[in-house]
Amino acid sequence: MTAPAVRFGINFTQQVPVERIRPWWQAADRVGIAMLGLPDSPLLLRELYVTTAAAALATTRIRLLTCVSNPVTRHPSVTAAALLTLAELAPGRIAFGIGTGDSALWSIGEKPARIVELRAYIRALKALLRGEHAAWRGHRFKPQWSNAVFPVDIPLLIACAGPKMLAMAAEEADGFLINMGYAPAQTAWIQETIETAARAAGRDPAPLEVWWNAPVAFAESRAAAMAGSLGWGLNWLTEGTMEGKGIPEQLKEPIRRFNADNHDLYAVYRMPDRGRVLVERAKTLGIYDWAIEQSPQLFGTPDDVAARLRTLAARGLTRWMCFQPMHGAYGPHTDAARLGYIEKLAAVAARVAGPA
């Protein structure tokens, strides 16, 4: 008996010159990582589409995902033209990830889009990529690209952290980037919500890509890894409403306090040893046990992580997008350590497919 195949993506934050990060992209491409995520946060990172083009030219196999953009700072015509160009550079390897907006917005004083706005943006973008008229904010327009072949095939994935977004994504998108808790009851509810919403919209849920967002914390032991990581990001629990996210009522206020510095670029992305800070904060606020219960618990040695992934894969959790900022909550932070991390992920994926 073998476990289902597990695929890894790595969401690198492009906080360093492209010449330095290119070897990481190439290593991920070489060892069989399935997806490379590139975030969109202009005050923190190198520009999304310029960097994605560089990654496209530096690699040959790996899929490239905007992970994620937003509907506020980029007009759908700008996004569509960027995606067309990327698809010409890397045919069949481009995917578009989008959410309501995170650090790209709060860092400049803008508010996240509403779900209804995100739905309208997605529909406008899809129309442009089909070569059709798009409607956006009271205007209609059509692409006039020369020598374009329609439709431009770009899978669209939506970042989901609540039930309303999850249902909308099942109706409109090609996949999901999920950060909503990983306990068995929670993931079963997420999977059921996707299937129900997709079928209600007349869609087959089977082809939809479900990617689970979580770091893999490698260390010499499970305990050592857990000292520096909760195993998932609790930041999205307080974005928008906290309703429908499986949070016990008595933990809502402590979780708000846990996320008090969640809109601080330095704290979230650059604070040294932030993982340990968050672990201790969770313990002090009394949410640690619940946070670990909801975590995918990808902690420890490669063997530890592979064993845990077999359990998760048996529940249908087979695609994992690992968030790896340059600083902050999750290491590694040196070039050599990052290359080693990429190789460990590939080795773990190979082990999961072995005897269960």
Secondary structure, DSSP 8 states (H G I E B T S, - for coil): -B----EEEEEE---S-HHHHHHHHHHHHHHT--EEEE---TTTSS-HHHHHHHHHHH-SSSEEEEEEE-SSSS-HHHHHHHHHHHHHHSTT-EEEEE-S-SHHHHTTT-----HHHHHHHHHHHHHHHTTS-EEETTEEE----TT--SS----EEEEE-SHHHHHHHHHH-SEEEE-S--SHHHHHHHHHHHHHHHHHTT--STT-EEEEE---EE-SSHHHHHTT--SS--GGGGSS--TTS---GGGHHHHHHHTTTTT-HHHHHT-TTHHHHHHHHHHHHT-HHHHHHHS---EESHHHHHHHHHHHHHTT--EEEEEE-SSSSS---SHHHHHHHHHHHHHHHHHHTSB-
